[in-house]
Amino acid sequence: MFRKSLWSTLQNSANILDRLEAAYKKNLKNSGVEIYENFAKLRGMNEVELDNQKVIKAKHILLATGGKPKKPEFPGVQFTKSSDDIFMMSSLPEKVVIYGAGYIACEFATIFNGLGVDVTLVYRGENLLRGFDYDIQRLVKQGLEEKGIKVIVNTVIDSVTKCSKGLSVDLSDKSQLVVTEVVCAVGRKPNIENLGLEKLGVNLNEGVVVVDEYQKTNVSNVYAIGDVTDRLNLTPVAIRDGIAFVDTVFKNKPTVPDHHLVPKAVFVRGSKCRKSLCSF
């Protein structure tokens, strides 16, 4: 009962986000920023068109549309959820498969496990947390398993189908899991759909906005920062990118954001890893 009550509390995250958004809006308005709550797309070199047909002219245009969860391709993927959907679940699931092994996958495996959910983590690679030091990868995997999370590596999901008990998950090792929910956490991708980038000829590389060291695209007055450039997808990095953009464009201080030696933290919990684990 306590765990279900705690889950209900976690579902209030939307209220917290609303409060944070209101605070940011207030600070922006106090700084003289004019806010339009509309979808927008590029219309010309110096024009942005809103979905109410209003056209805004500007000397400089900054793309900061962020990213969104990726979904893999396999039969039945429409029955799965992404990280954006987790706190929208009406009730705490009994059994969950989490597909992936990055920040989001490992952190939500820990959260669900702490709430008493039967958790299985499935990953196509050999080690969790790709790009982290091997010692950390090994320690996190060991800690998750010690807490009762089943970790299956070198395996992919072949298909997901509905069944009387929830969802049936077929794996590439020919095994089958029956669970309440499947959460895909295989990464994120830049949010670039319908922005009008092709109209101006903004260069893309496999769906990523290409920028130079000063965060300028190939279009002279269009810049891009944050996750839409898919460099380091971390909030503090996007903030630093924004500061560098302001220094370069408006303060006549050409600034290159330094993306080297950025600390990263993954919040997991195991018998031998009781605090956040960091790789530098």
C-alpha atoms as one frame of an Amber mdcrd trajectory, in Angstrom:
protein
   0.000   0.000   0.000   2.838   2.378   0.893   4.555   1.749  -2.440   1.379
   2.426  -4.397   0.924   5.615  -2.402   4.512   6.607  -3.226   3.821   5.935
  -6.920   0.839   8.280  -6.740   3.139  10.919  -5.290   5.631  10.441  -8.135
   2.801  10.918 -10.618   2.554  14.510  -9.355   5.687  15.273 -11.378   3.457
  17.082 -13.883   2.529  19.597 -11.185   6.209  20.154 -10.386   7.003  20.710
 -14.066   4.120  23.166 -14.344   5.483  25.114 -11.368   8.986  25.206 -12.858
   7.627  26.314 -16.217   5.672  29.118 -14.564   8.828  30.277 -12.764  10.827
  30.343 -15.998   8.065  32.235 -17.794   7.943  34.812 -15.030  11.711  35.353
 -15.193  11.625  35.668 -18.978   8.781  38.188 -18.932  10.523  40.191 -16.218
  13.520  40.336 -18.565  11.390  41.733 -21.376  11.081  38.538 -23.391   7.959
  38.206 -25.522   6.575  34.655 -25.367   4.385  32.986 -27.988   2.940  29.632
 -26.980   2.678  28.381 -30.545   4.303  25.833 -32.804   6.745  27.661 -35.080
   8.686  26.945 -38.247  11.269  28.730 -40.345   9.753  30.682 -43.191  12.712
  32.640 -44.558  16.205  33.846 -43.708  14.839  36.246 -41.110  11.317  34.966
 -40.578   9.591  32.512 -38.275   5.943  31.613 -38.876   3.665  30.582 -36.013
   0.813  28.121 -36.395  -1.654  31.032 -36.161  -0.073  32.481 -39.332   1.677
  35.278 -37.456   5.129  35.983 -38.909   7.947  37.184 -36.651  11.013  38.827
 -38.164  14.419  38.543 -36.526  18.039  39.229 -37.357  19.149  36.003 -35.673
  17.291  32.708 -35.204  18.232  30.160 -32.532  17.025  26.548 -32.728  16.632
  25.084 -29.238  13.841  22.548 -29.712  15.478  19.791 -27.681  14.932  16.093
 -28.204  12.435  13.304 -27.666  12.574   9.545 -26.975  13.448   7.201 -29.804
  11.489   4.018 -30.405  13.148   0.952 -31.958  11.554  -0.932 -34.837  10.025
  -4.323 -34.090   6.517  -5.808 -34.382   4.333  -4.583 -31.529   6.449  -1.561
 -30.603   3.175   0.414 -30.501   2.295  -1.478 -27.301   5.399  -0.190 -25.515
   5.947   3.020 -23.596   8.753   5.575 -23.631  10.276   7.422 -20.694   7.847
  10.291 -21.378   4.931   7.957 -20.663   6.096   6.430 -17.406   4.501   8.839
 -14.956   1.323   8.794 -17.033   0.721   5.146 -16.104  -2.569   4.913 -14.236
  -1.211   2.341 -11.801   2.064   0.801 -10.681   2.785  -2.219 -12.927   3.631
  -5.598 -11.421   6.248  -6.629 -13.980   8.260  -4.418 -16.328  10.758  -4.980
 -19.112  13.039  -2.000 -19.660  14.717  -2.064 -23.059  18.021  -0.206 -23.000
  20.959   0.394 -20.682  21.669   4.122 -20.585  20.899   6.785 -17.985  17.129
   6.515 -18.279  17.003   2.718 -18.413  19.203   2.161 -15.365  17.593   4.908
 -13.300  14.018   3.756 -13.947  15.012   0.131 -13.349  16.152   1.278  -9.905
  12.979   3.319  -9.284  10.606   0.510 -10.260  12.611  -2.041  -8.281  12.500
   0.185  -5.209   8.715   0.285  -5.522   8.512  -3.510  -5.500   8.096  -4.055
  -9.234   9.566  -7.165 -10.887  12.095  -5.600 -13.300  13.989  -7.102 -16.235
  16.543  -4.991 -18.109  17.221  -6.080 -21.700  20.169  -4.674 -23.663  21.679
  -5.455 -27.051  25.279  -4.812 -25.925  27.711  -6.457 -23.551  27.936  -3.741
 -20.873  25.472  -1.264 -19.361  26.064   2.503 -19.601  27.930   2.599 -22.914
  30.747   5.149 -22.814  31.288   4.979 -19.059  34.392   3.514 -17.413  34.320
  -0.287 -17.366  34.627  -0.403 -13.569  31.468   1.688 -13.258  29.628  -0.420
 -15.849  30.526  -3.583 -13.934  29.636  -2.120 -10.537  26.249  -0.833 -11.714
  25.325  -4.190 -13.284  26.377  -5.996 -10.113  24.429  -3.577  -7.936  21.252
  -3.880 -10.008  21.404  -7.666  -9.908  22.007  -7.674  -6.153  18.788  -5.682
  -5.745  16.872  -8.338  -7.684  16.784  -6.747 -11.144  17.272  -9.306 -13.906
  19.815  -8.074 -16.464  19.845  -9.707 -19.904  22.645  -8.529 -22.238  23.582
  -9.331 -25.857  19.872  -9.646 -26.572  17.238  -7.650 -28.457  13.457  -7.658
 -28.434  12.097  -9.423 -31.518   8.432  -8.618 -30.918   5.792  -7.627 -28.374
   2.226  -8.940 -28.475  -0.778  -8.494 -26.237  -1.844 -11.479 -24.152  -4.316
 -12.247 -21.363  -1.745 -11.376 -18.677  -0.497  -8.175 -20.306   2.302  -8.243
 -22.858   4.297 -11.152 -24.230   7.893 -10.242 -25.128   9.865 -12.453 -27.520
  13.644 -12.073 -27.225  16.370 -12.885 -29.735  17.726 -15.625 -27.451  14.397
 -17.443 -28.061  13.159 -16.822 -24.514   9.812 -15.203 -23.724   8.742 -12.859
 -20.948   5.198 -12.026 -19.876   4.970  -8.613 -18.234   2.599  -5.759 -17.464
   4.541  -3.040 -19.336   7.491  -2.655 -21.697   9.434   0.619 -21.495  11.751
   1.499 -24.384  14.724   3.566 -23.238  17.050   3.244 -26.226  18.032   6.899
 -26.460  16.681  10.189 -27.700  16.677  12.040 -31.011  16.599  15.734 -32.014
  13.178  17.333 -32.271  13.328  18.657 -35.859  10.097  17.566 -37.525   8.182
  20.264 -39.435  10.533  23.080 -38.431  11.030  24.206 -42.014  14.743  23.412
 -41.961  14.655  22.112 -45.513  13.116  25.377 -46.698  16.256  27.270 -45.707
  18.586  24.390 -46.539  19.843  23.877 -42.989  22.351  21.009 -43.046  21.388
  17.836 -41.205  23.408  14.717 -40.507  21.185  11.705 -39.878  18.511  13.904
 -38.318  20.924  16.074 -36.315  21.337  19.825 -36.895  24.958  20.407 -37.918
  26.725  23.382 -36.325  30.263  24.760 -36.270  32.308  25.480 -33.148  30.351
  28.704 -32.608  27.046  26.775 -32.912  26.187  28.354 -36.271  24.498  26.260
 -38.949  25.419  26.563 -42.609  22.745  29.304 -42.833  24.520  32.482 -41.734
  21.948  33.771 -39.232  20.612  30.458 -37.887  22.196  28.891 -34.792  21.368
  25.757 -32.799  22.092  24.665 -29.235  21.302  21.815 -26.868  19.899  18.390
 -27.678  18.832  19.335 -31.201  22.568  19.235 -32.057  22.993  15.826 -30.329
  26.409  16.589 -28.853  26.127  16.241 -25.071  22.458  15.859 -24.177  22.593
  17.305 -20.685  20.618  20.270 -19.345  23.624  22.142 -17.889  25.414  21.735
 -21.230  22.458  23.249 -23.108  22.486  26.185 -20.669  26.210  26.684 -21.268
  25.606  26.502 -25.034  23.030  29.275 -24.663  25.449  31.489 -22.738  28.105
  30.954 -25.408  25.571  31.896 -28.104  24.707  35.157 -26.319  28.381  36.011
 -25.819  29.163  35.334 -29.475  26.190  37.002 -31.152  25.222  39.844 -28.831
  28.304  40.678 -26.739  30.925  40.557 -29.478  32.859  37.907 -27.508  33.188
  34.861 -29.788  32.853  31.914 -27.424  33.220  28.204 -28.093  31.400  26.038
 -25.517  33.769  23.547 -23.907  32.273  20.058 -24.066  35.357  18.305 -22.687
  35.564  16.788 -19.207  31.865  17.310 -18.456  30.862  15.355 -15.320  27.992
  12.902 -15.662  25.905  11.278 -12.940  23.672   8.224 -13.062  21.401   7.748
 -10.058  21.143   4.047  -9.288  21.064   2.014  -6.122  22.386  -1.407  -5.250
  23.671  -3.299  -2.250  27.182  -1.962  -2.830  26.375   1.311  -4.557  24.166
   3.385  -2.301  24.832   6.804  -3.799  24.983   8.226  -7.285  27.807   6.862
  -9.417  29.772   9.366 -11.483  32.149   9.136 -14.432  34.303  12.074 -15.470
